[in-house]
């Protein structure tokens, strides 16, 4: 994996998400900047957030808006992800 350890989740389960509609508030480009700034791969974040890698890529590029559930999963991953160096 290019010298980087697999990320791990600090908590054991993701909170249950109720929403189903798309949201406008999630900033995929800012999320990408956050991810890259911490040396995390798309794969690592997608794995922890339990979404597909292509979908995360589309969100980060601004081509798709995440559903409320996916946005919550990404925010949860952002708060609970640990990474190796």
Buried (B, 14 or more C-beta within 10 A) or exposed (E): EEEEEEBEBEEEEBEEBEEEEEBEEBBBEEBBEBBEEEBBBBEBBBBBBEBEBEBBBBBBEEEBBBBBBBBBBBBBBBEBBEBEE
